[in-house]
């Protein structure tokens, strides 16, 4: 496995770079809302963004915050950032926090010119602008007029070639924020000569969405345990019965190729559910025609535990069961607690991915891990050896 970028290749923002200047700060505020339409202000993503904003306030900057929520098709107020920003504002310690509703960039620019030292202006969902996801050159140039310096602290979107991630960096002095430096530092411990034994746990729905990362882990890790829908694809590739478990043809073909890796471990047992909603523990070769795989079994959990407790590096991405159903997330919760138990100890324990982070946060276990990545897709791209456009843009600045 190969390190993609080092701390010395991207510039960290310093007091002299920002004091008194307008800082265009790209952060990741893309978090879910609860049933009451409220965001968790203590979530990892919002906490990371808040810490960076407060650091820039202490550095006497004038801060213009850009972020997105979801993938709106133009202006969609159901995707407004306002409820998330409201949660952010309630947690901010100092300095005026201002809201900017959607408006032409010229109007937003005029408002940025009146910001005082340590003021923070949150701008409405940047993806409401059609030029954002297209990385439109003219839009990027106009976006750059909102500040004097660009700071990218949104690791979670660094795999996207968007205007507020890549395009703006061509027109302003550009720096990495502390979240990006923390993420790359942690991930480099996995991709660059990891301490061994190195154990990986991979779950989730589809192989093709994380193929490069899976290939990298199978090449670099000593043992790779799979669960969730990934396991069903491997069972089907081995011509085993998987009942009504859903597997795409492309995933089955990929699984046939990946099965050749000696480091791969499939679950020794699984939990299955039938059409009546009844669950039972089953061996992989005893799944009935009306049953679907919904979790890993106790022997599979025990195998992961044995290897993880002996490891020096552990990486986890993706739930190993259906986490939306209480009876089908036992294995995932067990993995979460297991890694929390060994985290902060002799082994370096890293977890990431949207659903994985949701589980860890719901169980309030984040503080027990060495690192929980807020990246998701960016984390997988990085581990898989891909060049993240957002990082390349920072690395290539003069």
BELLIN-V64329 format. One record per residue. N is the residue number from 1. PSI is psi as a letter, one per 20 degrees, with the letter a starting at -180 (999 if undefined). OMEGA is omega in whole degrees, 0 to 359 (none if undefined). Layout:
# BELLIN-V64329
N|PSI|OMEGA / N|PSI|OMEGA
This chain:
# BELLIN-V64329
1|q|191 / 2|p|177 / 3|p|182 / 4|h|185 / 5|q|179 / 6|r|180 / 7|h|182 / 8|i|182 / 9|i|176 / 10|q|188 / 11|p|177 / 12|p|182 / 13|q|181 / 14|r|184 / 15|g|182 / 16|h|181 / 17|h|191 / 18|i|187 / 19|p|179 / 20|i|184 / 21|q|173 / 22|p|182 / 23|o|171 / 24|o|184 / 25|o|176 / 26|o|179 / 27|r|179 / 28|o|179 / 29|j|185 / 30|n|181 / 31|q|180 / 32|r|173 / 33|q|178 / 34|a|184 / 35|i|178 / 36|j|179 / 37|k|183 / 38|p|176 / 39|q|177 / 40|o|182 / 41|i|180 / 42|j|179 / 43|q|184 / 44|g|182 / 45|g|182 / 46|h|178 / 47|g|179 / 48|g|180 / 49|g|181 / 50|g|180 / 51|h|180 / 52|g|178 / 53|g|181 / 54|h|176 / 55|g|179 / 56|h|174 / 57|g|179 / 58|h|180 / 59|j|175 / 60|k|176 / 61|r|170 / 62|o|200 / 63|p|175 / 64|o|188 / 65|p|175 / 66|p|179 / 67|r|178 / 68|r|171 / 69|p|179 / 70|b|182 / 71|m|183 / 72|q|175 / 73|n|187 / 74|b|182 / 75|p|179 / 76|o|185 / 77|i|173 / 78|i|178 / 79|k|180 / 80|q|175 / 81|i|190 / 82|g|179 / 83|h|178 / 84|g|178 / 85|h|178 / 86|g|177 / 87|h|178 / 88|g|183 / 89|h|181 / 90|h|182 / 91|i|183 / 92|q|186 / 93|h|187 / 94|r|174 / 95|q|178 / 96|p|176 / 97|p|187 / 98|q|179 / 99|p|177 / 100|o|176 / 101|r|183 / 102|p|181 / 103|r|175 / 104|q|183 / 105|h|179 / 106|h|179 / 107|g|179 / 108|g|178 / 109|g|180 / 110|h|181 / 111|h|180 / 112|h|182 / 113|i|181 / 114|j|180 / 115|p|175 / 116|r|178 / 117|p|178 / 118|j|171 / 119|q|177 / 120|p|178 / 121|o|177 / 122|p|181 / 123|q|178 / 124|q|183 / 125|o|184 / 126|h|179 / 127|i|171 / 128|h|177 / 129|p|185 / 130|h|181 / 131|i|185 / 132|f|185 / 133|i|176 / 134|i|185 / 135|l|182 / 136|p|185 / 137|g|180 / 138|g|177 / 139|g|179 / 140|g|180 / 141|g|179 / 142|h|179 / 143|h|181 / 144|i|179 / 145|i|181 / 146|i|182 / 147|r|177 / 148|h|183 / 149|q|177 / 150|p|174 / 151|o|176 / 152|o|177 / 153|j|184 / 154|m|181 / 155|h|184 / 156|i|178 / 157|j|182 / 158|i|176 / 159|j|180 / 160|p|178 / 161|m|182 / 162|r|185 / 163|g|183 / 164|i|179 / 165|g|186 / 166|g|188 / 167|g|183 / 168|h|183 / 169|i|179 / 170|i|190 / 171|i|180 / 172|q|168 / 173|p|191 / 174|q|184 / 175|q|174 / 176|q|174 / 177|r|183 / 178|h|179 / 179|g|179 / 180|g|179 / 181|h|178 / 182|g|180 / 183|g|182 / 184|h|178 / 185|g|180 / 186|g|182 / 187|h|177 / 188|h|176 / 189|i|178 / 190|g|186 / 191|i|183 / 192|n|178 / 193|m|180 / 194|q|175 / 195|q|184 / 196|q|7 / 197|q|181 / 198|o|182 / 199|p|177 / 200|q|177 / 201|p|184 / 202|p|177 / 203|b|180 / 204|a|192 / 205|g|192 / 206|p|180 / 207|g|189 / 208|i|179 / 209|i|180 / 210|k|186 / 211|g|184 / 212|h|178 / 213|g|178 / 214|g|179 / 215|g|180 / 216|g|180 / 217|g|179 / 218|h|176 / 219|h|190 / 220|h|184 / 221|q|176 / 222|h|179 / 223|p|176 / 224|o|178 / 225|p|179 / 226|q|178 / 227|a|180 / 228|b|180 / 229|h|177 / 230|g|181 / 231|h|180 / 232|h|179 / 233|g|179 / 234|h|177 / 235|g|180 / 236|h|178 / 237|h|177 / 238|j|178 / 239|k|177 / 240|q|180 / 241|p|179 / 242|j|178 / 243|c|181 / 244|j|174 / 245|p|184 / 246|p|177 / 247|p|177 / 248|q|183 / 249|g|180 / 250|h|180 / 251|h|178 / 252|g|180 / 253|g|178 / 254|h|180 / 255|h|179 / 256|h|180 / 257|g|184 / 258|h|180 / 259|i|182 / 260|i|182 / 261|p|183 / 262|i|181 / 263|i|185 / 264|p|177 / 265|p|175 / 266|q|180 / 267|p|176 / 268|h|176 / 269|r|183 / 270|r|172 / 271|p|180 / 272|q|178 / 273|p|180 / 274|a|184 / 275|i|178 / 276|j|179 / 277|j|180 / 278|p|180 / 279|q|175 / 280|r|175 / 281|p|184 / 282|q|169 / 283|q|184 / 284|h|182 / 285|j|182 / 286|k|180 / 287|p|184 / 288|r|188 / 289|h|181 / 290|j|183 / 291|q|176 / 292|q|177 / 293|p|181 / 294|i|181 / 295|r|170 / 296|q|183 / 297|a|186 / 298|h|178 / 299|h|177 / 300|g|177 / 301|g|181 / 302|h|180 / 303|g|177 / 304|g|182 / 305|g|181 / 306|g|181 / 307|g|183 / 308|h|181 / 309|h|179 / 310|i|187 / 311|r|173 / 312|i|175 / 313|p|178 / 314|p|177 / 315|p|179 / 316|p|174 / 317|o|173 / 318|p|177 / 319|q|182 / 320|j|178 / 321|a|180 / 322|o|189 / 323|i|179 / 324|i|181 / 325|p|185 / 326|g|184 / 327|i|183 / 328|j|179 / 329|j|180 / 330|g|181 / 331|g|180 / 332|g|178 / 333|h|179 / 334|g|178 / 335|g|180 / 336|g|180 / 337|h|179 / 338|g|183 / 339|h|174 / 340|h|180 / 341|g|184 / 342|i|178 / 343|q|182 / 344|j|178 / 345|b|180 / 346|h|181 / 347|q|173 / 348|o|185 / 349|p|182 / 350|p|177 / 351|q|179 / 352|r|185 / 353|q|187 / 354|g|182 / 355|h|178 / 356|g|179 / 357|h|179 / 358|g|179 / 359|g|182 / 360|g|180 / 361|h|181 / 362|h|178 / 363|i|179 / 364|l|183 / 365|j|187 / 366|g|185 / 367|i|182 / 368|i|179 / 369|q|175 / 370|h|177 / 371|p|171 / 372|o|185 / 373|p|176 / 374|j|189 / 375|g|185 / 376|d|180 / 377|h|179 / 378|h|178 / 379|g|180 / 380|g|178 / 381|g|182 / 382|g|179 / 383|h|181 / 384|i|177 / 385|j|179 / 386|q|177 / 387|o|181 / 388|o|184 / 389|h|181 / 390|h|178 / 391|h|178 / 392|g|180 / 393|h|179 / 394|h|182 / 395|h|186 / 396|i|181 / 397|q|180 / 398|999|none
